[in-house]
Amino acid sequence: MSENRHLKIVRVHEQGRDIRSFDLLPEDAAGSHGVAFIPGQVAVLRVGEEPPAYFAFAGAPEDRELAILVKRTIGASVALFEMKAGDQIELIDVAGHGFDLDRLHHRDLVLVAMGTGVAPLRSALRHVLQRKDEFGKLVVLYGARTPDDFCYRDETDAWEDAGVELRQVISRPGDHDWSGPTGYVQSLLDHVLPDLDSPVALVCGSREMIAQTRGRLEQMGFPAEAILTNYKREHGTYVSHGTHETYTSHHPPRNHIGDYQFVAPNPCFCLHNLQNVGGSKLSIWCFTGFTVFR
């Protein structure tokens, strides 16, 4: 992006527990949003005085308005969560590599999402449904902790009416009224993949979920190039759910719990520097999907 753009909140929708979706439009927009991005990328937003935060685009590039999904936790997510229609935030940049859907024409697509990871996959799905004849079968596997944590419940019937095979699973049934499958979303793979022809998987979730899903797909014979995520590590940058982390350590980043990093669910990305430890800056990075402490 050549310059920052001010976005006006057009409407706010209640989604899952402590989760709201926001429809946005640049104040200088002429008809449609006019922001260039591809499904899976993220908006870098400034909300008030909070540090810039990263939120995956939840709408298709062709949609009239921009859309994001916000779970209330800390920093910018809290400030944005409380905003109303008519309030403004600032779009600083568009980041992440996203999904190159143009090279997947005529392939069966399996979209696998956990929690707020449904946002970038919704972006991909809305894009594909507008040119459905260019793709094969569409399967959405969506996992959440409880039924109350599912987002876009008002849209799932329309997805199925459009020919999408939708399967949902929860990991914490408790006392909830739920007759569907329980467990983790990757457990659904065994039930759908045998019926697909040369499928491609688009996966969004926490790092742990992505790693487990990738491992299961590889066990089932998926080639690496057929497993796509909007998480990527390249030259010290991590991207997941369309969010990214730039490490500040003088040493290569540790990619597992036990050295520097601890991971927990969180819906946005921001940075809080705490202190220097052994030549490495100790920071808290809050992501869509997880928080990393280094």
ChimeraX commands (.cxc) that place a marker at each C-alpha (Angstrom):
marker #1 position 0.00,0.00,0.00 radius 0.5
marker #1 position 1.25,3.45,-0.89 radius 0.5
marker #1 position -0.54,5.24,1.95 radius 0.5
marker #1 position -2.67,4.54,4.98 radius 0.5
marker #1 position -6.45,4.53,4.59 radius 0.5
marker #1 position -9.10,5.38,7.14 radius 0.5
marker #1 position -11.77,2.70,7.43 radius 0.5
marker #1 position -15.27,3.38,8.70 radius 0.5
marker #1 position -17.10,0.63,10.54 radius 0.5
marker #1 position -20.28,0.02,8.56 radius 0.5
marker #1 position -21.84,-2.65,10.78 radius 0.5
marker #1 position -20.99,-5.02,13.61 radius 0.5
marker #1 position -22.26,-8.61,13.98 radius 0.5
marker #1 position -22.19,-10.85,17.03 radius 0.5
marker #1 position -20.47,-14.11,16.10 radius 0.5
marker #1 position -19.06,-16.67,18.54 radius 0.5
marker #1 position -18.48,-16.16,22.25 radius 0.5
marker #1 position -16.54,-12.90,22.69 radius 0.5
marker #1 position -16.20,-12.70,18.91 radius 0.5
marker #1 position -17.62,-10.03,16.61 radius 0.5
marker #1 position -17.29,-9.45,12.88 radius 0.5
marker #1 position -16.84,-5.97,11.45 radius 0.5
marker #1 position -17.77,-4.75,7.98 radius 0.5
marker #1 position -15.53,-1.88,6.92 radius 0.5
marker #1 position -15.34,0.62,4.08 radius 0.5
marker #1 position -12.64,3.22,3.36 radius 0.5
marker #1 position -13.99,6.71,3.91 radius 0.5
marker #1 position -12.84,7.65,0.41 radius 0.5
marker #1 position -14.32,4.55,-1.25 radius 0.5
marker #1 position -16.29,5.05,-4.43 radius 0.5
marker #1 position -18.76,2.18,-4.47 radius 0.5
marker #1 position -16.52,-0.64,-3.21 radius 0.5
marker #1 position -13.56,-0.93,-0.85 radius 0.5
marker #1 position -10.83,-0.73,-3.51 radius 0.5
marker #1 position -8.22,-2.49,-1.34 radius 0.5
marker #1 position -6.02,-4.96,-3.20 radius 0.5
marker #1 position -5.61,-8.31,-1.41 radius 0.5
marker #1 position -6.04,-12.03,-2.01 radius 0.5
marker #1 position -7.82,-14.53,0.26 radius 0.5
marker #1 position -5.68,-15.49,3.25 radius 0.5
marker #1 position -3.93,-12.14,3.57 radius 0.5
marker #1 position -4.32,-9.85,6.58 radius 0.5
marker #1 position -5.05,-6.21,7.30 radius 0.5
marker #1 position -2.56,-4.34,9.45 radius 0.5
marker #1 position -4.77,-2.04,11.50 radius 0.5
marker #1 position -4.18,0.79,13.93 radius 0.5
marker #1 position -6.93,1.12,16.51 radius 0.5
marker #1 position -6.69,4.27,18.61 radius 0.5
marker #1 position -3.44,4.43,20.56 radius 0.5
marker #1 position -2.88,0.67,20.53 radius 0.5
marker #1 position 0.09,-0.87,18.68 radius 0.5
marker #1 position -0.75,-1.99,15.12 radius 0.5
marker #1 position -2.61,-5.30,15.02 radius 0.5
marker #1 position -3.07,-7.94,12.35 radius 0.5
marker #1 position -6.51,-9.30,11.42 radius 0.5
marker #1 position -7.19,-11.70,8.58 radius 0.5
marker #1 position -9.56,-10.51,5.88 radius 0.5
marker #1 position -12.78,-12.50,6.25 radius 0.5
marker #1 position -14.46,-11.34,3.04 radius 0.5
marker #1 position -13.65,-11.98,-0.60 radius 0.5
marker #1 position -11.68,-9.38,-2.56 radius 0.5
marker #1 position -14.78,-8.94,-4.77 radius 0.5
marker #1 position -17.07,-8.08,-1.86 radius 0.5
marker #1 position -18.20,-4.48,-1.66 radius 0.5
marker #1 position -16.97,-4.09,1.91 radius 0.5
marker #1 position -13.99,-5.39,3.84 radius 0.5
marker #1 position -14.65,-7.81,6.68 radius 0.5
marker #1 position -12.63,-8.93,9.70 radius 0.5
marker #1 position -13.26,-11.19,12.68 radius 0.5
marker #1 position -12.28,-9.98,16.15 radius 0.5
marker #1 position -12.04,-11.96,19.37 radius 0.5
marker #1 position -11.77,-9.83,22.50 radius 0.5
marker #1 position -8.54,-10.49,24.39 radius 0.5
marker #1 position -5.97,-7.70,24.86 radius 0.5
marker #1 position -4.72,-4.56,23.19 radius 0.5
marker #1 position -6.23,-3.58,19.85 radius 0.5
marker #1 position -8.74,-6.42,19.92 radius 0.5
marker #1 position -10.35,-5.00,23.08 radius 0.5
marker #1 position -10.48,-1.48,21.71 radius 0.5
marker #1 position -11.89,-2.62,18.37 radius 0.5
marker #1 position -14.36,-5.03,19.98 radius 0.5
marker #1 position -16.09,-2.13,21.73 radius 0.5
marker #1 position -16.38,0.06,18.64 radius 0.5
marker #1 position -19.68,0.78,16.91 radius 0.5
marker #1 position -20.89,1.56,13.41 radius 0.5
marker #1 position -19.54,4.95,12.36 radius 0.5
marker #1 position -16.29,4.66,14.30 radius 0.5
marker #1 position -13.02,4.69,12.37 radius 0.5
marker #1 position -9.78,2.72,12.37 radius 0.5
marker #1 position -6.72,2.96,10.14 radius 0.5
marker #1 position -5.51,0.45,7.54 radius 0.5
marker #1 position -1.71,0.59,7.50 radius 0.5
marker #1 position -0.84,-2.28,5.19 radius 0.5
marker #1 position -1.81,-5.64,3.75 radius 0.5
marker #1 position 0.46,-8.54,4.76 radius 0.5
marker #1 position 0.92,-12.27,4.33 radius 0.5
marker #1 position 1.23,-14.49,1.26 radius 0.5
marker #1 position -2.39,-15.67,1.23 radius 0.5
marker #1 position -3.78,-18.41,-1.02 radius 0.5
marker #1 position -3.05,-18.41,-4.74 radius 0.5
marker #1 position -6.43,-19.82,-5.75 radius 0.5
marker #1 position -5.96,-19.08,-9.45 radius 0.5
marker #1 position -3.59,-22.03,-9.78 radius 0.5
marker #1 position -6.08,-24.41,-8.15 radius 0.5
marker #1 position -8.69,-24.37,-10.90 radius 0.5
marker #1 position -10.59,-27.66,-11.32 radius 0.5
marker #1 position -9.13,-29.08,-8.10 radius 0.5
marker #1 position -11.22,-30.33,-5.16 radius 0.5
marker #1 position -10.69,-28.00,-2.18 radius 0.5
marker #1 position -10.75,-29.01,1.49 radius 0.5
marker #1 position -10.87,-25.96,3.77 radius 0.5
marker #1 position -9.86,-26.86,7.33 radius 0.5
marker #1 position -10.34,-24.25,10.06 radius 0.5
marker #1 position -10.20,-24.07,13.83 radius 0.5
marker #1 position -11.68,-21.23,15.87 radius 0.5
marker #1 position -11.10,-17.76,14.42 radius 0.5
marker #1 position -9.05,-19.42,11.67 radius 0.5
marker #1 position -12.36,-19.55,9.83 radius 0.5
marker #1 position -11.88,-15.88,8.87 radius 0.5
marker #1 position -9.27,-16.35,6.08 radius 0.5
marker #1 position -10.99,-19.53,4.94 radius 0.5
marker #1 position -14.29,-17.67,4.68 radius 0.5
marker #1 position -12.45,-15.19,2.46 radius 0.5
marker #1 position -11.27,-18.04,0.23 radius 0.5
marker #1 position -14.68,-19.73,0.22 radius 0.5
marker #1 position -16.58,-16.57,-0.73 radius 0.5
marker #1 position -14.09,-15.99,-3.55 radius 0.5
marker #1 position -14.43,-19.55,-4.86 radius 0.5
marker #1 position -18.25,-19.60,-4.64 radius 0.5
marker #1 position -18.39,-16.62,-7.02 radius 0.5
marker #1 position -16.66,-18.79,-9.67 radius 0.5
marker #1 position -17.69,-22.23,-8.54 radius 0.5
marker #1 position -17.55,-23.74,-12.04 radius 0.5
marker #1 position -13.78,-23.17,-12.03 radius 0.5
marker #1 position -13.23,-25.55,-9.09 radius 0.5
marker #1 position -14.10,-29.11,-8.14 radius 0.5
marker #1 position -15.80,-30.24,-4.95 radius 0.5
marker #1 position -15.76,-27.91,-1.94 radius 0.5
marker #1 position -15.47,-29.31,1.59 radius 0.5
marker #1 position -15.32,-27.20,4.77 radius 0.5
marker #1 position -14.15,-28.83,8.00 radius 0.5
marker #1 position -14.66,-26.44,10.90 radius 0.5
marker #1 position -13.74,-27.08,14.52 radius 0.5
marker #1 position -14.43,-25.09,17.67 radius 0.5
marker #1 position -14.33,-25.62,21.41 radius 0.5
marker #1 position -18.10,-25.44,21.90 radius 0.5
marker #1 position -21.14,-24.76,19.69 radius 0.5
marker #1 position -21.12,-21.18,20.99 radius 0.5
marker #1 position -17.68,-20.63,19.46 radius 0.5
marker #1 position -18.74,-21.24,15.86 radius 0.5
marker #1 position -18.81,-18.08,13.74 radius 0.5
marker #1 position -20.93,-17.23,10.70 radius 0.5
marker #1 position -23.70,-19.57,11.80 radius 0.5
marker #1 position -26.14,-17.49,9.75 radius 0.5
marker #1 position -24.21,-18.35,6.57 radius 0.5
marker #1 position -23.60,-22.08,6.84 radius 0.5
marker #1 position -26.98,-23.02,5.34 radius 0.5
marker #1 position -26.19,-20.88,2.31 radius 0.5
marker #1 position -22.81,-22.59,1.96 radius 0.5
marker #1 position -24.49,-25.98,1.89 radius 0.5
marker #1 position -27.16,-24.74,-0.52 radius 0.5
marker #1 position -24.33,-23.71,-2.84 radius 0.5
marker #1 position -23.00,-27.26,-2.83 radius 0.5
marker #1 position -20.41,-27.04,-0.04 radius 0.5
marker #1 position -20.02,-30.13,2.11 radius 0.5
marker #1 position -19.82,-28.71,5.64 radius 0.5
marker #1 position -18.71,-30.77,8.63 radius 0.5
marker #1 position -18.35,-29.31,12.11 radius 0.5
marker #1 position -16.82,-30.72,15.27 radius 0.5
marker #1 position -16.42,-29.46,18.84 radius 0.5
marker #1 position -13.68,-30.40,21.30 radius 0.5
marker #1 position -15.43,-29.53,24.58 radius 0.5
marker #1 position -19.04,-30.77,24.46 radius 0.5
marker #1 position -19.68,-30.48,28.20 radius 0.5
marker #1 position -23.38,-29.90,28.84 radius 0.5
marker #1 position -24.01,-28.34,25.44 radius 0.5
marker #1 position -26.86,-29.56,23.27 radius 0.5
marker #1 position -24.70,-31.07,20.54 radius 0.5
marker #1 position -25.40,-34.21,18.53 radius 0.5
marker #1 position -22.53,-33.85,16.08 radius 0.5
marker #1 position -19.02,-35.29,16.25 radius 0.5
marker #1 position -16.61,-34.39,19.03 radius 0.5
marker #1 position -12.83,-34.14,18.98 radius 0.5
marker #1 position -10.48,-32.05,16.90 radius 0.5
marker #1 position -11.08,-30.86,13.36 radius 0.5
marker #1 position -8.29,-32.97,11.87 radius 0.5
marker #1 position -10.24,-36.06,12.98 radius 0.5
marker #1 position -12.76,-35.28,10.21 radius 0.5
marker #1 position -10.23,-35.80,7.43 radius 0.5
marker #1 position -10.65,-39.56,7.36 radius 0.5
marker #1 position -14.34,-39.19,6.52 radius 0.5
marker #1 position -14.04,-36.96,3.45 radius 0.5
marker #1 position -10.71,-37.40,1.70 radius 0.5
marker #1 position -11.28,-40.88,0.21 radius 0.5
marker #1 position -14.13,-39.46,-1.90 radius 0.5
marker #1 position -12.10,-36.62,-3.43 radius 0.5
marker #1 position -10.03,-36.53,-6.60 radius 0.5
marker #1 position -6.58,-34.91,-6.29 radius 0.5
marker #1 position -7.70,-32.53,-3.52 radius 0.5
marker #1 position -5.86,-29.51,-2.14 radius 0.5
marker #1 position -6.12,-28.64,1.56 radius 0.5
marker #1 position -6.27,-25.04,2.81 radius 0.5
marker #1 position -5.54,-25.04,6.55 radius 0.5
marker #1 position -5.88,-22.22,9.11 radius 0.5
marker #1 position -5.59,-22.51,12.87 radius 0.5
marker #1 position -3.02,-22.50,15.63 radius 0.5
marker #1 position 0.49,-23.71,14.86 radius 0.5
marker #1 position -0.20,-26.91,16.75 radius 0.5
marker #1 position -3.39,-27.55,14.79 radius 0.5
marker #1 position -1.66,-26.79,11.49 radius 0.5
marker #1 position 1.22,-29.13,12.32 radius 0.5
marker #1 position -1.13,-31.94,13.37 radius 0.5
marker #1 position -3.32,-31.49,10.30 radius 0.5
marker #1 position -0.32,-31.42,8.00 radius 0.5
marker #1 position 1.03,-34.58,9.62 radius 0.5
marker #1 position -2.28,-36.38,9.23 radius 0.5
marker #1 position -2.60,-35.32,5.59 radius 0.5
marker #1 position 0.92,-36.51,4.84 radius 0.5
marker #1 position 0.10,-39.87,6.45 radius 0.5
marker #1 position -2.87,-40.08,4.10 radius 0.5
marker #1 position -0.61,-39.54,1.11 radius 0.5
marker #1 position -1.06,-35.80,0.51 radius 0.5
marker #1 position 1.94,-34.29,-1.29 radius 0.5
marker #1 position 3.45,-31.28,0.48 radius 0.5
marker #1 position 2.50,-28.95,-2.37 radius 0.5
marker #1 position -1.18,-29.86,-1.87 radius 0.5
marker #1 position -1.20,-28.62,1.75 radius 0.5
marker #1 position -1.54,-24.84,1.82 radius 0.5
marker #1 position -1.58,-22.59,4.85 radius 0.5
marker #1 position -1.45,-18.87,5.31 radius 0.5
marker #1 position 1.26,-19.65,7.85 radius 0.5
marker #1 position 4.77,-19.38,6.51 radius 0.5
marker #1 position 8.24,-19.04,7.94 radius 0.5
marker #1 position 10.67,-17.17,5.75 radius 0.5
marker #1 position 13.69,-15.06,6.72 radius 0.5
marker #1 position 12.56,-14.76,10.32 radius 0.5
marker #1 position 8.93,-14.00,9.62 radius 0.5
marker #1 position 5.99,-16.17,10.62 radius 0.5
marker #1 position 2.56,-15.92,9.07 radius 0.5
marker #1 position -0.50,-17.69,10.45 radius 0.5
marker #1 position -4.17,-16.90,10.06 radius 0.5
marker #1 position -2.71,-14.19,7.89 radius 0.5
marker #1 position -0.83,-12.79,10.90 radius 0.5
marker #1 position 2.89,-12.57,11.23 radius 0.5
marker #1 position 5.67,-12.38,13.74 radius 0.5
marker #1 position 9.04,-10.78,13.12 radius 0.5
marker #1 position 11.55,-12.11,15.62 radius 0.5
marker #1 position 13.91,-9.77,17.45 radius 0.5
marker #1 position 16.32,-12.32,18.92 radius 0.5
marker #1 position 19.99,-12.30,17.93 radius 0.5
marker #1 position 19.66,-16.09,17.65 radius 0.5
marker #1 position 17.49,-18.16,15.30 radius 0.5
marker #1 position 13.95,-18.50,16.67 radius 0.5
marker #1 position 12.98,-21.61,18.60 radius 0.5
marker #1 position 10.02,-23.33,17.00 radius 0.5
marker #1 position 8.92,-25.45,19.91 radius 0.5
marker #1 position 7.67,-24.98,23.45 radius 0.5
marker #1 position 10.48,-25.24,25.96 radius 0.5
marker #1 position 13.05,-22.66,24.87 radius 0.5
marker #1 position 11.51,-19.25,24.34 radius 0.5
marker #1 position 7.97,-19.81,23.20 radius 0.5
marker #1 position 4.68,-20.61,24.85 radius 0.5
marker #1 position 1.49,-20.74,22.84 radius 0.5
marker #1 position -2.10,-19.98,23.85 radius 0.5
marker #1 position -5.27,-18.93,21.97 radius 0.5
marker #1 position -5.61,-15.28,21.06 radius 0.5
marker #1 position -7.34,-13.37,18.27 radius 0.5
marker #1 position -5.07,-10.55,17.22 radius 0.5
marker #1 position -1.44,-9.60,16.85 radius 0.5
marker #1 position 0.33,-6.90,18.80 radius 0.5
marker #1 position 3.73,-6.39,20.40 radius 0.5
marker #1 position 4.70,-5.57,23.96 radius 0.5
marker #1 position 8.44,-5.40,24.74 radius 0.5
marker #1 position 9.24,-6.39,28.30 radius 0.5
marker #1 position 12.99,-6.58,28.83 radius 0.5
marker #1 position 16.23,-7.89,27.39 radius 0.5
marker #1 position 17.21,-11.43,28.31 radius 0.5
marker #1 position 20.64,-12.69,27.33 radius 0.5
marker #1 position 20.93,-10.39,24.33 radius 0.5
marker #1 position 17.45,-11.24,23.09 radius 0.5
marker #1 position 14.50,-8.94,23.44 radius 0.5
marker #1 position 11.72,-10.56,25.42 radius 0.5
marker #1 position 8.44,-9.75,23.76 radius 0.5
marker #1 position 4.85,-10.86,23.80 radius 0.5
marker #1 position 3.40,-11.32,20.35 radius 0.5
marker #1 position -0.37,-11.76,20.25 radius 0.5
marker #1 position -1.67,-13.51,17.16 radius 0.5
marker #1 position -4.94,-14.45,15.61 radius 0.5
marker #1 position -4.97,-17.98,16.93 radius 0.5
marker #1 position -2.21,-17.94,19.51 radius 0.5
marker #1 position 0.20,-15.88,21.60 radius 0.5
marker #1 position 3.95,-16.35,21.48 radius 0.5
marker #1 position 6.20,-15.32,24.34 radius 0.5
marker #1 position 9.84,-14.91,23.48 radius 0.5
marker link #1:1,2 radius 0.2
marker link #1:2,3 radius 0.2
marker link #1:3,4 radius 0.2
marker link #1:4,5 radius 0.2
marker link #1:5,6 radius 0.2
marker link #1:6,7 radius 0.2
marker link #1:7,8 radius 0.2
marker link #1:8,9 radius 0.2
marker link #1:9,10 radius 0.2
marker link #1:10,11 radius 0.2
marker link #1:11,12 radius 0.2
marker link #1:12,13 radius 0.2
marker link #1:13,14 radius 0.2
marker link #1:14,15 radius 0.2
marker link #1:15,16 radius 0.2
marker link #1:16,17 radius 0.2
marker link #1:17,18 radius 0.2
marker link #1:18,19 radius 0.2
marker link #1:19,20 radius 0.2
marker link #1:20,21 radius 0.2
marker link #1:21,22 radius 0.2
marker link #1:22,23 radius 0.2
marker link #1:23,24 radius 0.2
marker link #1:24,25 radius 0.2
marker link #1:25,26 radius 0.2
marker link #1:26,27 radius 0.2
marker link #1:27,28 radius 0.2
marker link #1:28,29 radius 0.2
marker link #1:29,30 radius 0.2
marker link #1:30,31 radius 0.2
marker link #1:31,32 radius 0.2
marker link #1:32,33 radius 0.2
marker link #1:33,34 radius 0.2
marker link #1:34,35 radius 0.2
marker link #1:35,36 radius 0.2
marker link #1:36,37 radius 0.2
marker link #1:37,38 radius 0.2
marker link #1:38,39 radius 0.2
marker link #1:39,40 radius 0.2
marker link #1:40,41 radius 0.2
marker link #1:41,42 radius 0.2
marker link #1:42,43 radius 0.2
marker link #1:43,44 radius 0.2
marker link #1:44,45 radius 0.2
marker link #1:45,46 radius 0.2
marker link #1:46,47 radius 0.2
marker link #1:47,48 radius 0.2
marker link #1:48,49 radius 0.2
marker link #1:49,50 radius 0.2
marker link #1:50,51 radius 0.2
marker link #1:51,52 radius 0.2
marker link #1:52,53 radius 0.2
marker link #1:53,54 radius 0.2
marker link #1:54,55 radius 0.2
marker link #1:55,56 radius 0.2
marker link #1:56,57 radius 0.2
marker link #1:57,58 radius 0.2
marker link #1:58,59 radius 0.2
marker link #1:59,60 radius 0.2
marker link #1:60,61 radius 0.2
marker link #1:61,62 radius 0.2
marker link #1:62,63 radius 0.2
marker link #1:63,64 radius 0.2
marker link #1:64,65 radius 0.2
marker link #1:65,66 radius 0.2
marker link #1:66,67 radius 0.2
marker link #1:67,68 radius 0.2
marker link #1:68,69 radius 0.2
marker link #1:69,70 radius 0.2
marker link #1:70,71 radius 0.2
marker link #1:71,72 radius 0.2
marker link #1:72,73 radius 0.2
marker link #1:73,74 radius 0.2
marker link #1:74,75 radius 0.2
marker link #1:75,76 radius 0.2
marker link #1:76,77 radius 0.2
marker link #1:77,78 radius 0.2
marker link #1:78,79 radius 0.2
marker link #1:79,80 radius 0.2
marker link #1:80,81 radius 0.2
marker link #1:81,82 radius 0.2
marker link #1:82,83 radius 0.2
marker link #1:83,84 radius 0.2
marker link #1:84,85 radius 0.2
marker link #1:85,86 radius 0.2
marker link #1:86,87 radius 0.2
marker link #1:87,88 radius 0.2
marker link #1:88,89 radius 0.2
marker link #1:89,90 radius 0.2
marker link #1:90,91 radius 0.2
marker link #1:91,92 radius 0.2
marker link #1:92,93 radius 0.2
marker link #1:93,94 radius 0.2
marker link #1:94,95 radius 0.2
marker link #1:95,96 radius 0.2
marker link #1:96,97 radius 0.2
marker link #1:97,98 radius 0.2
marker link #1:98,99 radius 0.2
marker link #1:99,100 radius 0.2
marker link #1:100,101 radius 0.2
marker link #1:101,102 radius 0.2
marker link #1:102,103 radius 0.2
marker link #1:103,104 radius 0.2
marker link #1:104,105 radius 0.2
marker link #1:105,106 radius 0.2
marker link #1:106,107 radius 0.2
marker link #1:107,108 radius 0.2
marker link #1:108,109 radius 0.2
marker link #1:109,110 radius 0.2
marker link #1:110,111 radius 0.2
marker link #1:111,112 radius 0.2
marker link #1:112,113 radius 0.2
marker link #1:113,114 radius 0.2
marker link #1:114,115 radius 0.2
marker link #1:115,116 radius 0.2
marker link #1:116,117 radius 0.2
marker link #1:117,118 radius 0.2
marker link #1:118,119 radius 0.2
marker link #1:119,120 radius 0.2
marker link #1:120,121 radius 0.2
marker link #1:121,122 radius 0.2
marker link #1:122,123 radius 0.2
marker link #1:123,124 radius 0.2
marker link #1:124,125 radius 0.2
marker link #1:125,126 radius 0.2
marker link #1:126,127 radius 0.2
marker link #1:127,128 radius 0.2
marker link #1:128,129 radius 0.2
marker link #1:129,130 radius 0.2
marker link #1:130,131 radius 0.2
marker link #1:131,132 radius 0.2
marker link #1:132,133 radius 0.2
marker link #1:133,134 radius 0.2
marker link #1:134,135 radius 0.2
marker link #1:135,136 radius 0.2
marker link #1:136,137 radius 0.2
marker link #1:137,138 radius 0.2
marker link #1:138,139 radius 0.2
marker link #1:139,140 radius 0.2
marker link #1:140,141 radius 0.2
marker link #1:141,142 radius 0.2
marker link #1:142,143 radius 0.2
marker link #1:143,144 radius 0.2
marker link #1:144,145 radius 0.2
marker link #1:145,146 radius 0.2
marker link #1:146,147 radius 0.2
marker link #1:147,148 radius 0.2
marker link #1:148,149 radius 0.2
marker link #1:149,150 radius 0.2
marker link #1:150,151 radius 0.2
marker link #1:151,152 radius 0.2
marker link #1:152,153 radius 0.2
marker link #1:153,154 radius 0.2
marker link #1:154,155 radius 0.2
marker link #1:155,156 radius 0.2
marker link #1:156,157 radius 0.2
marker link #1:157,158 radius 0.2
marker link #1:158,159 radius 0.2
marker link #1:159,160 radius 0.2
marker link #1:160,161 radius 0.2
marker link #1:161,162 radius 0.2
marker link #1:162,163 radius 0.2
marker link #1:163,164 radius 0.2
marker link #1:164,165 radius 0.2
marker link #1:165,166 radius 0.2
marker link #1:166,167 radius 0.2
marker link #1:167,168 radius 0.2
marker link #1:168,169 radius 0.2
marker link #1:169,170 radius 0.2
marker link #1:170,171 radius 0.2
marker link #1:171,172 radius 0.2
marker link #1:172,173 radius 0.2
marker link #1:173,174 radius 0.2
marker link #1:174,175 radius 0.2
marker link #1:175,176 radius 0.2
marker link #1:176,177 radius 0.2
marker link #1:177,178 radius 0.2
marker link #1:178,179 radius 0.2
marker link #1:179,180 radius 0.2
marker link #1:180,181 radius 0.2
marker link #1:181,182 radius 0.2
marker link #1:182,183 radius 0.2
marker link #1:183,184 radius 0.2
marker link #1:184,185 radius 0.2
marker link #1:185,186 radius 0.2
marker link #1:186,187 radius 0.2
marker link #1:187,188 radius 0.2
marker link #1:188,189 radius 0.2
marker link #1:189,190 radius 0.2
marker link #1:190,191 radius 0.2
marker link #1:191,192 radius 0.2
marker link #1:192,193 radius 0.2
marker link #1:193,194 radius 0.2
marker link #1:194,195 radius 0.2
marker link #1:195,196 radius 0.2
marker link #1:196,197 radius 0.2
marker link #1:197,198 radius 0.2
marker link #1:198,199 radius 0.2
marker link #1:199,200 radius 0.2
marker link #1:200,201 radius 0.2
marker link #1:201,202 radius 0.2
marker link #1:202,203 radius 0.2
marker link #1:203,204 radius 0.2
marker link #1:204,205 radius 0.2
marker link #1:205,206 radius 0.2
marker link #1:206,207 radius 0.2
marker link #1:207,208 radius 0.2
marker link #1:208,209 radius 0.2
marker link #1:209,210 radius 0.2
marker link #1:210,211 radius 0.2
marker link #1:211,212 radius 0.2
marker link #1:212,213 radius 0.2
marker link #1:213,214 radius 0.2
marker link #1:214,215 radius 0.2
marker link #1:215,216 radius 0.2
marker link #1:216,217 radius 0.2
marker link #1:217,218 radius 0.2
marker link #1:218,219 radius 0.2
marker link #1:219,220 radius 0.2
marker link #1:220,221 radius 0.2
marker link #1:221,222 radius 0.2
marker link #1:222,223 radius 0.2
marker link #1:223,224 radius 0.2
marker link #1:224,225 radius 0.2
marker link #1:225,226 radius 0.2
marker link #1:226,227 radius 0.2
marker link #1:227,228 radius 0.2
marker link #1:228,229 radius 0.2
marker link #1:229,230 radius 0.2
marker link #1:230,231 radius 0.2
marker link #1:231,232 radius 0.2
marker link #1:232,233 radius 0.2
marker link #1:233,234 radius 0.2
marker link #1:234,235 radius 0.2
marker link #1:235,236 radius 0.2
marker link #1:236,237 radius 0.2
marker link #1:237,238 radius 0.2
marker link #1:238,239 radius 0.2
marker link #1:239,240 radius 0.2
marker link #1:240,241 radius 0.2
marker link #1:241,242 radius 0.2
marker link #1:242,243 radius 0.2
marker link #1:243,244 radius 0.2
marker link #1:244,245 radius 0.2
marker link #1:245,246 radius 0.2
marker link #1:246,247 radius 0.2
marker link #1:247,248 radius 0.2
marker link #1:248,249 radius 0.2
marker link #1:249,250 radius 0.2
marker link #1:250,251 radius 0.2
marker link #1:251,252 radius 0.2
marker link #1:252,253 radius 0.2
marker link #1:253,254 radius 0.2
marker link #1:254,255 radius 0.2
marker link #1:255,256 radius 0.2
marker link #1:256,257 radius 0.2
marker link #1:257,258 radius 0.2
marker link #1:258,259 radius 0.2
marker link #1:259,260 radius 0.2
marker link #1:260,261 radius 0.2
marker link #1:261,262 radius 0.2
marker link #1:262,263 radius 0.2
marker link #1:263,264 radius 0.2
marker link #1:264,265 radius 0.2
marker link #1:265,266 radius 0.2
marker link #1:266,267 radius 0.2
marker link #1:267,268 radius 0.2
marker link #1:268,269 radius 0.2
marker link #1:269,270 radius 0.2
marker link #1:270,271 radius 0.2
marker link #1:271,272 radius 0.2
marker link #1:272,273 radius 0.2
marker link #1:273,274 radius 0.2
marker link #1:274,275 radius 0.2
marker link #1:275,276 radius 0.2
marker link #1:276,277 radius 0.2
marker link #1:277,278 radius 0.2
marker link #1:278,279 radius 0.2
marker link #1:279,280 radius 0.2
marker link #1:280,281 radius 0.2
marker link #1:281,282 radius 0.2
marker link #1:282,283 radius 0.2
marker link #1:283,284 radius 0.2
marker link #1:284,285 radius 0.2
marker link #1:285,286 radius 0.2
marker link #1:286,287 radius 0.2
marker link #1:287,288 radius 0.2
marker link #1:288,289 radius 0.2
marker link #1:289,290 radius 0.2
marker link #1:290,291 radius 0.2
marker link #1:291,292 radius 0.2
marker link #1:292,293 radius 0.2
marker link #1:293,294 radius 0.2
view
